[in-house]
Amino acid sequence: MILKYKELWPDHPFVFRIPYQELGGRATASSEYVKTPPDIRETVLQLIADLDDDDWIYWCVDDKYPIQFVLGKINQFVEDAVRTPSLSGLLFCRCKALLRKPDETLYPEERCSSFGDVYLERKGWHQIWIHQLLRVKVLRHLFSQMPKEIASAKLMDQLKDDVPKLPEHRLFVTRENFAVFGESTHKGTLNQNCYESIRKTDIEIPKWFRRPNGKYVINGKL
């Protein structure tokens, strides 16, 4: 995931925080390692523990990786979000239910960015796992309300919907789509799209991942 950001967005402004329990690594200008507990709830809360509620972060869980960006527009979205106090989150990949079921997932009102792009406000947590800009308070609220023990990552799709999204946490998505992301795995197996992407790099695929599952899971279409 980090390698793809370096390739597709070489001047990105991010410092990736990588959680670990035993095997850390050497910090670089764009990455740092944070020792965390093994469970995901406490991992996320530890990663943001030193940040203020209103700080902006780029939430990018590593079960997804970027495939395509409309980079000029995305840089504008970052600039617009950080200077707009009323925004708590901005997603620039509109896909799945946010695209197919707007009546269920989005409020009808439209909002224009300072660059003239249209934002739509999200009703709930739809597509919270796709890479996006978030204020720390949104992530802190979501994960602090989840159970301390979560048996599998898949359960979080359901558990998130049991957490009420606060009205003041206003999450938006761009009306048009400006990014494409691939999903890396499915139920502990390596998706075919991720396998093919990794084979183009010098990353060694672990032995237990050398048989892809044949699935292509792509979010977004330009």
N, CA, C and O of each residue as an XYZ file, in Angstrom:
888
protein
N       0.824     -1.196      0.000
C       0.000      0.000      0.000
C       0.863      1.252      0.000
O       0.623      2.164     -0.792
N       1.855      1.313      0.866
C       2.743      2.478      0.932
C       3.543      2.615     -0.355
O       3.768      3.727     -0.833
N       3.967      1.501     -0.911
C       4.709      1.539     -2.171
C       3.860      2.133     -3.295
O       4.365      2.899     -4.115
N       2.576      1.782     -3.334
C       1.699      2.314     -4.374
C       1.471      3.812     -4.205
O       1.356      4.535     -5.194
N       1.406      4.284     -2.962
C       1.302      5.733     -2.760
C       2.550      6.444     -3.261
O       2.467      7.501     -3.887
N       3.696      5.861     -2.982
C       4.948      6.465     -3.452
C       4.987      6.522     -4.970
O       5.505      7.477     -5.548
N       4.442      5.505     -5.613
C       4.446      5.431     -7.073
C       3.427      6.385     -7.691
O       3.745      7.089     -8.650
N       2.196      6.418     -7.148
C       1.107      7.170     -7.768
C       1.001      8.607     -7.279
O       0.459      9.462     -7.980
N       1.514      8.879     -6.081
C       1.410     10.211     -5.483
C       2.767     10.529     -4.856
O       2.868     10.621     -3.633
N       3.797     10.695     -5.662
C       5.173     10.777     -5.138
C       5.426     11.937     -4.187
O       6.326     11.856     -3.352
N       4.650     13.020     -4.293
C       4.848     14.157     -3.382
C       3.733     14.248     -2.347
O       3.418     15.337     -1.867
N       3.136     13.111     -2.000
C       2.063     13.122     -0.996
C       2.573     13.709      0.324
O       3.764     13.620      0.620
N       1.676     14.308      1.120
C       2.110     14.976      2.350
C       2.095     14.082      3.588
O       2.260     14.587      4.698
N       1.905     12.784      3.435
C       1.623     11.922      4.573
C       2.870     11.316      5.222
O       3.883     11.073      4.567
N       2.761     11.084      6.521
C       3.696     10.227      7.246
C       2.887      9.033      7.722
O       2.054      9.164      8.619
N       3.122      7.885      7.137
C       2.331      6.697      7.461
C       2.739      6.147      8.821
O       3.922      5.949      9.096
N       1.748      5.905      9.662
C       1.986      5.292     10.969
C       1.697      3.806     10.858
O       0.570      3.399     10.579
N       2.732      2.997     11.080
C       2.633      1.554     10.893
C       2.631      0.880     12.264
O       3.620      0.964     12.991
N       1.542      0.218     12.623
C       1.508     -0.443     13.937
C       2.303     -1.745     13.928
O       2.383     -2.428     12.907
N       2.886     -2.079     15.073
C       3.580     -3.358     15.205
C       3.520     -3.805     16.655
O       3.292     -2.998     17.557
N       3.725     -5.102     16.871
C       3.830     -5.655     18.225
C       5.260     -6.102     18.536
O       5.784     -5.779     19.602
N       5.892     -6.833     17.629
C       7.238     -7.355     17.868
C       8.247     -6.870     16.825
O       9.380     -6.539     17.172
N       7.849     -6.826     15.559
C       8.785     -6.544     14.473
C       8.564     -5.142     13.930
O       7.762     -4.942     13.018
N       9.265     -4.190     14.482
C       9.192     -2.822     13.995
C      10.136     -2.624     12.831
O      10.673     -3.586     12.283
N      10.337     -1.377     12.457
C      11.235     -1.073     11.353
C      11.876      0.283     11.561
O      11.661      0.929     12.587
N      12.651      0.706     10.604
C      13.356      1.980     10.688
C      12.478      3.096     10.139
O      11.942      2.986      9.036
N      12.332      4.159     10.902
C      11.518      5.294     10.470
C      12.167      5.990      9.280
O      13.392      6.036      9.162
N      11.330      6.529      8.403
C      11.795      7.306      7.263
C      11.069      8.648      7.272
O      10.290      8.932      8.182
N      11.324      9.459      6.271
C      10.661     10.756      6.189
C       9.160     10.610      5.993
O       8.401     11.523      6.319
N       8.725      9.469      5.463
C       7.297      9.295      5.184
C       6.661      8.135      5.939
O       5.526      7.760      5.647
N       7.381      7.557      6.915
C       6.790      6.451      7.674
C       7.416      6.365      9.058
O       8.580      6.710      9.256
N       6.621      5.899     10.003
C       7.113      5.663     11.357
C       6.394      4.454     11.926
O       5.280      4.130     11.514
N       7.041      3.785     12.880
C       6.490      2.567     13.470
C       6.006      2.863     14.888
O       6.705      3.500     15.676
N       4.802      2.390     15.198
C       4.186      2.645     16.500
C       3.850      1.306     17.147
O       3.095      0.514     16.582
N       4.407      1.051     18.329
C       4.112     -0.192     19.048
C       2.703     -0.120     19.612
O       2.364      0.824     20.325
N       1.892     -1.103     19.300
C       0.487     -1.104     19.721
C       0.101     -2.470     20.262
O       0.813     -3.448     20.036
N      -1.025     -2.549     20.977
C      -1.571     -3.861     21.325
C      -2.000     -4.592     20.055
O      -2.141     -3.965     19.004
N      -2.210     -5.908     20.133
C      -2.521     -6.670     18.922
C      -3.934     -6.484     18.383
O      -4.146     -6.624     17.179
N      -4.913     -6.170     19.242
C      -6.289     -6.073     18.749
C      -6.503     -4.751     18.019
O      -5.850     -3.750     18.313
N      -7.424     -4.765     17.069
C      -7.544     -3.622     16.170
C      -8.107     -2.387     16.866
O      -7.701     -1.268     16.551
N      -9.023     -2.566     17.796
C      -9.589     -1.396     18.480
C      -8.501     -0.599     19.178
O      -8.390      0.610     18.978
N      -7.701     -1.264     19.990
C      -6.653     -0.567     20.725
C      -5.508     -0.127     19.812
O      -4.830      0.862     20.091
N      -5.296     -0.866     18.720
C      -4.280     -0.446     17.751
C      -4.612      0.921     17.183
O      -3.770      1.819     17.177
N      -5.843      1.081     16.704
C      -6.234      2.363     16.104
C      -6.197      3.475     17.136
O      -5.697      4.563     16.853
N      -6.719      3.219     18.327
C      -6.726      4.254     19.358
C      -5.305      4.655     19.770
O      -5.054      5.817     20.089
N      -4.384      3.694     19.760
C      -2.996      4.012     20.087
C      -2.346      4.845     18.981
O      -1.562      5.750     19.267
N      -2.662      4.550     17.743
C      -2.082      5.287     16.616
C      -2.450      6.769     16.633
O      -1.701      7.606     16.129
N      -3.612      7.092     17.218
C      -4.070      8.492     17.231
C      -4.040      9.095     18.634
O      -4.573     10.182     18.854
N      -3.416      8.392     19.585
C      -3.480      8.815     20.991
C      -2.898     10.199     21.233
O      -3.379     10.915     22.111
N      -1.880     10.594     20.481
C      -1.208     11.873     20.721
C      -1.762     13.012     19.865
O      -1.204     14.109     19.853
N      -2.858     12.752     19.150
C      -3.421     13.746     18.241
C      -4.649     14.408     18.848
O      -5.387     13.779     19.608
N      -4.868     15.671     18.516
C      -6.052     16.393     18.967
C      -7.277     15.978     18.156
O      -7.155     15.549     17.008
N      -8.445     16.109     18.754
C      -9.678     15.695     18.106
C      -9.889     16.348     16.746
O     -10.390     15.703     15.824
N      -9.520     17.598     16.609
C      -9.787     18.315     15.365
C      -8.653     18.216     14.346
O      -8.744     18.799     13.266
N      -7.590     17.488     14.675
C      -6.530     17.268     13.696
C      -7.069     16.452     12.521
O      -7.959     15.618     12.686
N      -6.519     16.705     11.339
C      -6.845     15.908     10.161
C      -5.842     14.764     10.021
O      -4.644     14.941     10.242
N      -6.346     13.601      9.657
C      -5.491     12.470      9.306
C      -5.964     11.903      7.970
O      -7.074     12.182      7.518
N      -5.110     11.110      7.356
C      -5.503     10.368      6.163
C      -5.647      8.920      6.600
O      -4.657      8.233      6.853
N      -6.880      8.467      6.686
C      -7.207      7.141      7.202
C      -7.049      6.135      6.057
O      -7.814      6.150      5.092
N      -6.049      5.266      6.180
C      -5.767      4.356      5.060
C      -5.368      2.983      5.586
O      -4.183      2.674      5.711
N      -6.372      2.164      5.894
C      -6.086      0.801      6.335
C      -5.464      0.024      5.180
O      -5.764      0.269      4.011
N      -4.591     -0.918      5.536
C      -3.754     -1.525      4.501
C      -4.375     -2.747      3.833
O      -3.667     -3.497      3.161
N      -5.674     -2.967      3.997
C      -6.305     -4.013      3.196
C      -6.790     -3.463      1.858
O      -7.430     -4.168      1.078
N      -6.475     -2.196      1.605
C      -6.742     -1.581      0.307
C      -5.494     -0.828     -0.142
O      -4.665     -0.430      0.675
N      -5.376     -0.640     -1.451
C      -4.228      0.073     -1.990
C      -4.692      0.851     -3.225
O      -5.619      0.416     -3.908
N      -4.075      1.974     -3.516
C      -4.516      2.782     -4.656
C      -4.081      2.186     -5.982
O      -3.008      1.593     -6.096
N      -4.937      2.357     -6.983
C      -4.651      1.918     -8.344
C      -4.570      3.105     -9.293
O      -3.690      3.158    -10.152
N      -5.499      4.071     -9.138
C      -5.501      5.273     -9.960
C      -5.946      6.474     -9.135
O      -6.817      6.353     -8.274
N      -5.351      7.622     -9.397
C      -5.738      8.881     -8.777
C      -5.877      9.961     -9.854
O      -5.092     10.007    -10.801
N      -6.877     10.825     -9.700
C      -6.899     12.086    -10.435
C      -6.205     13.084     -9.513
O      -6.853     13.797     -8.746
N      -4.897     13.122     -9.600
C      -4.083     13.719     -8.549
C      -4.297     15.218     -8.394
O      -4.326     15.718     -7.269
N      -4.448     15.943     -9.491
C      -4.650     17.384     -9.387
C      -5.883     17.717     -8.579
O      -5.858     18.627     -7.750
N      -6.975     16.983     -8.814
C      -8.207     17.225     -8.060
C      -8.050     16.816     -6.602
O      -8.525     17.519     -5.710
N      -7.392     15.691     -6.346
C      -7.258     15.216     -4.970
C      -6.435     16.190     -4.134
O      -6.747     16.412     -2.964
N      -5.403     16.767     -4.707
C      -4.639     17.778     -3.983
C      -5.524     18.979     -3.625
O      -5.367     19.574     -2.559
N      -6.439     19.324     -4.505
C      -7.382     20.403     -4.201
C      -8.321     20.012     -3.061
O      -8.641     20.839     -2.208
N      -8.760     18.759     -3.046
C      -9.644     18.308     -1.969
C      -8.948     18.374     -0.608
O      -9.550     18.776      0.388
N      -7.687     17.980     -0.578
C      -6.923     18.060      0.677
C      -6.838     19.515      1.137
O      -7.073     19.820      2.306
N      -6.503     20.400      0.214
C      -6.398     21.827      0.542
C      -7.724     22.380      1.029
O      -7.763     23.143      1.994
N      -8.814     22.000      0.368
C     -10.132     22.519      0.737
C     -10.576     22.001      2.097
O     -11.118     22.758      2.901
N     -10.350     20.713      2.364
C     -10.823     20.110      3.610
C     -10.160     20.735      4.832
O     -10.836     21.062      5.807
N      -8.842     20.902      4.782
C      -8.125     21.357      5.967
C      -8.438     22.810      6.321
O      -8.121     23.260      7.422
N      -9.057     23.543      5.399
C      -9.413     24.927      5.714
C     -10.927     25.121      5.830
O     -11.414     26.251      5.795
N     -11.680     24.003      5.970
C     -13.132     24.067      6.091
C     -13.552     23.504      7.437
O     -13.623     22.283      7.582
N     -13.831     24.335      8.420
C     -14.124     23.853      9.769
C     -15.332     22.925      9.860
O     -15.375     22.062     10.737
N     -16.311     23.084      8.976
C     -17.541     22.302      9.097
C     -17.394     20.877      8.564
O     -18.290     20.059      8.770
N     -16.306     20.561      7.893
C     -16.080     19.199      7.398
C     -15.376     18.361      8.458
O     -14.435     18.817      9.107
N     -15.848     17.126      8.621
C     -15.167     16.172      9.496
C     -14.581     15.002      8.726
O     -13.808     14.220      9.279
N     -14.942     14.875      7.456
C     -14.409     13.793      6.646
C     -14.695     14.040      5.178
O     -15.722     14.618      4.823
N     -13.778     13.596      4.326
C     -13.966     13.749      2.887
C     -13.386     12.533      2.167
O     -12.204     12.210      2.286
N     -14.262     11.882      1.423
C     -13.913     10.706      0.622
C     -14.005     11.102     -0.847
O     -14.991     11.713     -1.259
N     -12.982     10.760     -1.650
C     -13.014     11.115     -3.068
C     -13.110      9.882     -3.970
O     -12.820      9.947     -5.164
N     -13.523      8.763     -3.376
C     -13.825      7.554     -4.139
C     -15.295      7.227     -3.905
O     -15.654      6.665     -2.871
N     -16.137      7.578     -4.863
C     -17.572      7.306     -4.715
C     -17.883      6.005     -5.426
O     -17.768      5.903     -6.647
N     -18.281      5.008     -4.644
C     -18.526      3.680     -5.198
C     -19.525      2.950     -4.320
O     -19.996      3.486     -3.317
N     -19.842      1.728     -4.703
C     -20.722      0.841     -3.948
C     -22.018      1.550     -3.580
O     -22.623      2.194     -4.437
N     -22.462      1.449     -2.329
C     -23.779      1.982     -1.954
C     -23.863      3.493     -2.106
O     -24.939      4.026     -2.373
N     -22.747      4.188     -1.940
C     -22.766      5.642     -2.092
C     -23.076      6.045     -3.523
O     -23.528      7.163     -3.771
N     -22.835      5.141     -4.471
C     -23.125      5.400     -5.871
C     -24.448      4.761     -6.289
O     -25.244      5.374     -7.000
N     -24.675      3.519     -5.842
C     -25.849      2.769     -6.296
C     -27.117      3.096     -5.521
O     -28.216      2.993     -6.064
N     -26.978      3.489     -4.262
C     -28.160      3.719     -3.417
C     -28.080      5.090     -2.744
O     -28.037      5.169     -1.517
N     -28.059      6.157     -3.522
C     -27.902      7.489     -2.925
C     -29.029      7.867     -1.975
O     -28.799      8.584     -1.001
N     -30.250      7.394     -2.245
C     -31.371      7.749     -1.369
C     -31.200      7.177      0.033
O     -31.671      7.761      1.008
N     -30.524      6.031      0.132
C     -30.327      5.383      1.427
C     -29.076      5.885      2.141
O     -29.026      5.870      3.371
N     -28.078      6.324      1.403
C     -26.764      6.582      2.002
C     -26.371      8.049      2.058
O     -25.430      8.406      2.767
N     -27.077      8.911      1.319
C     -26.678     10.314      1.203
C     -27.847     11.247      1.481
O     -29.000     10.920      1.200
N     -27.534     12.414      2.038
C     -28.535     13.470      2.149
C     -28.701     14.134      0.781
O     -27.763     14.141     -0.015
N     -29.879     14.689      0.500
C     -30.120     15.221     -0.854
C     -29.405     16.528     -1.166
O     -29.170     16.838     -2.334
N     -29.053     17.307     -0.130
C     -28.441     18.605     -0.397
C     -27.025     18.461     -0.957
O     -26.283     17.554     -0.580
N     -26.673     19.357     -1.846
C     -25.327     19.396     -2.398
C     -24.560     20.577     -1.823
O     -25.143     21.591     -1.439
N     -23.265     20.427     -1.773
C     -22.400     21.480     -1.245
C     -21.224     21.662     -2.200
O     -20.674     20.679     -2.696
N     -20.840     22.886     -2.457
C     -19.724     23.156     -3.366
C     -18.449     23.440     -2.581
O     -18.466     24.152     -1.576
N     -17.358     22.878     -3.049
C     -16.054     23.168     -2.462
C     -15.584     24.533     -2.919
O     -16.207     25.157     -3.778
N     -14.492     24.994     -2.351
C     -13.932     26.284     -2.751
C     -13.386     26.245     -4.171
O     -13.100     27.288     -4.759
N     -13.240     25.028     -4.730
C     -12.765     24.878     -6.106
C     -13.907     24.571     -7.072
O     -13.677     24.349     -8.261
N     -15.149     24.560     -6.556
C     -16.302     24.349     -7.419
C     -16.752     22.924     -7.591
O     -17.657     22.661     -8.384
N     -16.148     21.981     -6.869
C     -16.577     20.586     -6.940
C     -17.731     20.344     -5.987
O     -17.845     21.007     -4.956
N     -18.585     19.396     -6.333
C     -19.773     19.113     -5.532
C     -19.486     18.009     -4.523
O     -18.976     16.947     -4.878
N     -19.823     18.273     -3.251
C     -19.736     17.287     -2.185
C     -21.154     16.854     -1.797
O     -22.090     17.653     -1.836
N     -21.297     15.586     -1.426
C     -22.549     15.043     -0.927
C     -22.307     14.520      0.483
O     -21.296     13.866      0.742
N     -23.230     14.805      1.390
C     -23.039     14.385      2.782
C     -23.544     12.970      3.000
O     -24.634     12.604      2.559
N     -22.728     12.179      3.690
C     -23.053     10.778      3.960
C     -23.883     10.657      5.238
O     -23.632     11.345      6.227
N     -24.868      9.773      5.195
C     -25.763      9.608      6.345
C     -25.117      8.791      7.464
O     -25.339      9.078      8.640
N     -24.350      7.816      7.127
C     -23.791      6.921      8.138
C     -22.325      6.638      7.891
O     -21.562      7.514      7.485
N     -21.943      5.379      8.148
C     -20.533      4.981      8.054
C     -20.194      4.325      6.723
O     -19.153      3.679      6.611
N     -21.041      4.473      5.719
C     -20.798      3.810      4.442
C     -19.411      4.156      3.889
O     -19.031      5.323      3.803
N     -18.671      3.111      3.519
C     -17.329      3.226      2.928
C     -16.319      3.905      3.850
O     -15.418      4.605      3.389
N     -16.478      3.689      5.158
C     -15.515      4.259      6.110
C     -14.166      3.547      6.017
O     -13.164      4.071      6.503
N     -14.121      2.353      5.398
C     -12.855      1.615      5.309
C     -12.039      2.016      4.084
O     -10.874      1.633      3.977
N     -12.625      2.784      3.153
C     -11.856      3.246      1.996
C     -11.010      4.452      2.410
O     -11.429      5.228      3.269
N      -9.863      4.615      1.830
C      -8.923      5.683      2.183
C      -9.570      7.056      2.005
O     -10.166      7.347      0.967
N      -9.442      7.891      3.035
C     -10.111      9.188      3.035
C      -9.543     10.091      4.114
O      -8.835      9.647      5.017
N      -9.871     11.366      3.997
C      -9.502     12.351      5.010
C     -10.529     12.329      6.131
O     -11.734     12.341      5.883
N     -10.041     12.296      7.372
C     -10.926     12.298      8.539
C     -10.323     13.164      9.634
O      -9.104     13.261      9.769
N     -11.181     13.780     10.398
C     -10.708     14.374     11.644
C     -10.548     13.264     12.680
O     -11.281     12.275     12.665
N      -9.590     13.441     13.568
C      -9.273     12.412     14.561
C     -10.505     12.044     15.392
O     -10.694     10.875     15.729
N     -11.335     13.022     15.722
C     -12.483     12.762     16.594
C     -13.446     11.741     16.000
O     -14.106     11.015     16.743
N     -13.538     11.672     14.683
C     -14.434     10.713     14.039
C     -13.941      9.295     14.286
O     -14.706      8.424     14.700
N     -12.668      9.075     14.032
C     -12.091      7.749     14.218
C     -12.063      7.366     15.697
O     -12.329      6.217     16.050
N     -11.743      8.320     16.548
C     -11.701      8.053     17.988
C     -13.085      7.650     18.500
O     -13.210      6.726     19.304
N     -14.103      8.335     18.039
C     -15.468      7.994     18.447
C     -15.849      6.604     17.955
O     -16.359      5.792     18.727
N     -15.607      6.324     16.681
C     -16.011      5.040     16.112
C     -15.360      3.878     16.834
O     -16.044      2.928     17.214
N     -14.035      3.935     17.034
C     -13.345      2.789     17.616
C     -13.500      2.702     19.123
O     -13.438      1.603     19.674
N     -13.697      3.805     19.801
C     -13.899      3.737     21.251
C     -15.239      3.095     21.591
O     -15.426      2.599     22.701
N     -16.170      3.103     20.644
C     -17.486      2.503     20.870
C     -17.559      1.046     20.417
O     -18.571      0.383     20.646
N     -16.517      0.545     19.788
C     -16.512     -0.848     19.358
C     -16.104     -1.764     20.513
O     -15.468     -1.311     21.465
N     -16.463     -3.047     20.438
C     -16.058     -3.984     21.493
C     -14.545     -4.073     21.607
O     -13.835     -3.883     20.619
N     -14.048     -4.359     22.800
C     -12.607     -4.486     23.000
C     -12.052     -5.704     22.289
O     -10.904     -5.697     21.844
N     -12.850     -6.744     22.180
C     -12.414     -7.951     21.493
C     -13.289     -8.165     20.270
O     -14.511     -8.261     20.383
N     -12.661     -8.241     19.094
C     -13.360     -8.451     17.835
C     -12.773     -9.701     17.201
O     -11.583     -9.743     16.890
N     -13.600    -10.717     17.007
C     -13.109    -12.027     16.587
C     -12.505    -12.014     15.191
O     -11.543    -12.737     14.932
N     -13.049    -11.209     14.288
C     -12.508    -11.148     12.931
C     -12.733     -9.760     12.358
O     -13.660     -9.055     12.758
N     -11.883     -9.374     11.422
C     -12.004     -8.046     10.807
C     -13.339     -7.886     10.096
O     -13.903     -6.792     10.086
N     -13.857     -8.962      9.500
C     -15.117     -8.890      8.762
C     -16.264     -8.426      9.651
O     -17.188     -7.765      9.177
N     -16.213     -8.768     10.934
C     -17.284     -8.382     11.848
C     -17.418     -6.870     11.987
O     -18.478     -6.375     12.369
N     -16.356     -6.135     11.682
C     -16.412     -4.688     11.848
C     -17.376     -4.032     10.868
O     -17.859     -2.929     11.123
N     -17.665     -4.700      9.741
C     -18.657     -4.174      8.819
C     -20.009     -4.042      9.511
O     -20.736     -3.071      9.300
N     -20.332     -5.026     10.334
C     -21.601     -4.989     11.072
C     -21.485     -4.138     12.332
O     -22.395     -3.371     12.647
N     -20.378     -4.265     13.051
C     -20.218     -3.554     14.317
C     -20.240     -2.041     14.139
O     -20.738     -1.323     15.006
N     -19.713     -1.558     13.042
C     -19.681     -0.109     12.825
C     -21.095      0.470     12.769
O     -21.330      1.599     13.199
N     -22.033     -0.316     12.235
C     -23.400      0.175     12.100
C     -24.144      0.207     13.432
O     -25.221      0.793     13.534
N     -23.566     -0.425     14.450
C     -24.144     -0.350     15.795
C     -23.684      0.900     16.545
O     -24.185      1.200     17.628
N     -22.727      1.625     15.963
C     -22.218      2.856     16.583
C     -22.904      4.053     15.925
O     -22.764      4.244     14.717
N     -23.632      4.850     16.679
C     -24.283      6.013     16.069
C     -23.256      7.052     15.615
O     -22.370      7.435     16.380
N     -23.380      7.497     14.380
C     -22.519      8.581     13.908
C     -23.076      9.896     14.443
O     -24.253     10.200     14.250
N     -22.238     10.664     15.107
C     -22.698     11.898     15.722
C     -23.061     12.929     14.655
O     -22.365     13.034     13.646
N     -24.125     13.682     14.856
C     -24.553     14.653     13.842
C     -23.484     15.689     13.512
O     -23.404     16.162     12.378
N     -22.665     16.041     14.500
C     -21.639     17.056     14.253
C     -20.433     16.489     13.493
O     -19.578     17.249     13.039
N     -20.361     15.186     13.354
C     -19.307     14.560     12.559
C     -19.802     14.450     11.119
O     -20.366     13.431     10.721
N     -19.586     15.495     10.360
C     -20.159     15.588      9.017
C     -19.169     15.036      7.983
O     -18.108     15.607      7.731
N     -19.564     13.909      7.402
C     -18.726     13.194      6.451
C     -19.273     13.399      5.043
O     -20.477     13.287      4.816
N     -18.382     13.700      4.099
C     -18.791     13.981      2.733
C     -18.076     13.061      1.752
O     -17.044     12.470      2.068
N     -18.643     12.954      0.562
C     -18.022     12.256     -0.554
C     -18.186     13.147     -1.780
O     -19.197     13.834     -1.925
N     -17.206     13.131     -2.647
C     -17.319     13.906     -3.881
C     -18.397     13.277     -4.777
O     -18.530     12.055     -4.846
N     -19.152     14.131     -5.452
C     -20.214     13.610     -6.331
C     -19.627     12.756     -7.446
O     -20.177     11.712     -7.799
N     -18.499     13.211     -7.999
C     -17.804     12.445     -9.025
C     -16.698     11.619     -8.365
O     -16.241     11.928     -7.265
N     -16.288     10.581     -9.055
C     -15.240      9.715     -8.516
C     -13.864     10.145     -9.027
O     -13.695     10.436    -10.212
N     -12.874     10.183     -8.115
C     -11.539     10.638     -8.494
C     -10.443      9.666     -8.088
O      -9.262     10.005     -8.163
N     -10.814      8.454     -7.658
C      -9.801      7.487     -7.224
C     -10.322      6.071     -7.412
O     -11.527      5.823     -7.390
N      -9.377      5.142     -7.598
C      -9.692      3.725     -7.698
C      -8.793      2.980     -6.717
O      -7.582      3.196     -6.683
N      -9.401      2.097     -5.918
C      -8.653      1.316     -4.936
C      -8.900     -0.167     -5.158
O     -10.001     -0.579     -5.525
N      -7.864     -0.963     -4.931
C      -8.014     -2.406     -4.948
C      -8.055     -2.945     -3.527
O      -7.432     -2.390     -2.622
N      -8.797     -4.036     -3.339
C      -8.795     -4.715     -2.038
C      -7.776     -5.846     -2.090
O      -7.690     -6.590     -3.067
N      -7.000     -5.954     -1.001
C      -5.855     -6.866     -0.998
C      -6.239     -8.321     -0.748
O      -5.722     -9.227     -1.403
N      -7.137     -8.540      0.191
C      -7.418     -9.906      0.628
C      -8.908    -10.151      0.791
O      -9.711     -9.219      0.842
N      -9.254    -11.419      0.871
C     -10.628    -11.837      1.150
C     -10.572    -13.073      2.037
O     -10.113    -14.135      1.618
N     -11.051    -12.914      3.281
C     -11.085    -14.019      4.240
C      -9.730    -14.712      4.370
O      -9.640    -15.940      4.395
N      -8.686    -13.900      4.450
C      -7.360    -14.448      4.686
C      -6.650    -14.967      3.455
O      -5.564    -15.536      3.562
N      -7.252    -14.778      2.274
C      -6.599    -15.189      1.034
C      -6.275    -13.956      0.202
O      -6.917    -12.915      0.347
N      -5.280    -14.075     -0.670
C      -4.811    -12.943     -1.459
C      -5.648    -12.797     -2.727
O      -5.740    -13.724     -3.531
N      -6.265    -11.610     -2.900
C      -7.037    -11.367     -4.113
C      -6.130    -11.369     -5.342
O      -4.957    -11.001     -5.270
N      -6.691    -11.784     -6.453
C      -5.921    -11.889     -7.696
C      -5.337    -10.545     -8.124
O      -4.199    -10.481     -8.590
N      -6.119     -9.465     -7.966
C      -5.628     -8.143     -8.377
C      -4.416     -7.720     -7.552
O      -3.480     -7.122     -8.084
N      -4.430     -8.027     -6.264
C      -3.300     -7.672     -5.401
C      -2.092     -8.541     -5.736
O      -0.963     -8.054     -5.775
N      -2.330     -9.815     -5.976
C      -1.244    -10.724     -6.353
C      -0.538    -10.231     -7.609
O       0.691    -10.190     -7.665
N      -1.321     -9.857     -8.614
C      -0.727     -9.392     -9.875
C       0.015     -8.077     -9.689
O       1.046     -7.848    -10.321
N      -0.505     -7.211     -8.822
C       0.166     -5.939     -8.554
C       1.494     -6.150     -7.830
O       2.497     -5.518     -8.163
N       1.495     -7.039     -6.839
C       2.716     -7.314     -6.081
C       3.785     -7.947     -6.984
O       4.972     -7.664     -6.824
N       3.371     -8.795     -7.924
C       4.328     -9.471     -8.805
C       5.105     -8.474     -9.678
O       6.156     -8.815    -10.220
N       4.595     -7.256     -9.812
C       5.276     -6.229    -10.599
C       6.299     -5.456     -9.762
O       6.970     -4.562    -10.278
N       6.421     -5.794     -8.484
C       7.351     -5.114     -7.584
C       8.443     -6.084     -7.155
O       8.489     -7.227     -7.609
N       9.326     -5.612     -6.270
C      10.341     -6.517     -5.720
C       9.945     -7.036     -4.337
O      10.785     -7.552     -3.600
N       8.662     -6.896     -3.988
C       8.173     -7.419     -2.714
C       8.044     -8.943     -2.808
O       7.475     -9.465     -3.766
N       8.565     -9.636     -1.827
C       8.445    -11.093     -1.805
C       7.093    -11.476     -1.213
O       6.737    -11.031     -0.123
N       6.357    -12.290     -1.926
C       5.058    -12.753     -1.433
C       5.288    -13.898     -0.454
O       5.970    -14.864     -0.798
N       4.735    -13.818      0.764
C       4.907    -14.904      1.742
C       4.371    -16.234      1.202
O       3.467    -16.252      0.366
N       4.921    -17.317      1.675
C       4.549    -18.645      1.176
C       3.050    -18.901      1.281
O       2.453    -19.496      0.384
N       2.439    -18.446      2.386
C       1.016    -18.738      2.578
C       0.106    -17.886      1.688
O      -1.110    -18.074      1.686
N       0.696    -16.941      0.925
C      -0.091    -16.079      0.033
C       0.200    -16.358     -1.441
O      -0.283    -15.636     -2.313
N       0.968    -17.375     -1.719
C       1.420    -17.565     -3.098
C       0.362    -18.181     -4.006
O       0.589    -18.326     -5.207
N      -0.784    -18.542     -3.449
C      -1.895    -19.021     -4.267
C      -3.028    -18.003     -4.170
O      -3.779    -18.028     -3.195
N      -3.176    -17.111     -5.144
C      -4.262    -16.136     -5.094
C      -5.613    -16.818     -5.252
O      -5.703    -17.941     -5.747
N      -6.649    -16.131     -4.829
C      -7.986    -16.735     -4.840
C      -8.752    -16.532     -6.142
O      -9.866    -17.033     -6.290
N      -8.165    -15.804     -7.083
C      -8.833    -15.596     -8.364
C      -9.820    -14.444     -8.395
O     -10.399    -14.161     -9.443
N     -10.027    -13.767     -7.259
C     -11.004    -12.677     -7.187
C     -10.358    -11.343     -7.547
O      -9.226    -11.063     -7.153
N     -11.091    -10.526     -8.299
C     -10.711     -9.146     -8.576
C     -11.692     -8.239     -7.841
O     -12.877     -8.199     -8.173
N     -11.200     -7.517     -6.851
C     -12.066     -6.629     -6.056
C     -11.537     -5.209     -6.185
O     -10.507     -4.864     -5.605
N     -12.247     -4.391     -6.946
C     -11.830     -3.030     -7.257
C     -12.936     -2.077     -6.838
O     -14.109     -2.318     -7.125
N     -12.569     -0.990     -6.158
C     -13.517      0.030     -5.725
C     -13.314      1.312     -6.528
O     -12.230      1.895     -6.522
N     -14.369      1.742     -7.217
C     -14.295      2.987     -7.978
C     -13.978      2.746     -9.432
O     -13.356      1.747     -9.793
N     -14.422      3.693    -10.279
C     -14.159      3.632    -11.705
C     -14.029      5.037    -12.249
O     -14.914      5.865    -12.033
N     -12.946      5.326    -12.949
C     -12.738      6.657    -13.521
C     -13.373      6.722    -14.918
O     -13.311      7.760    -15.577
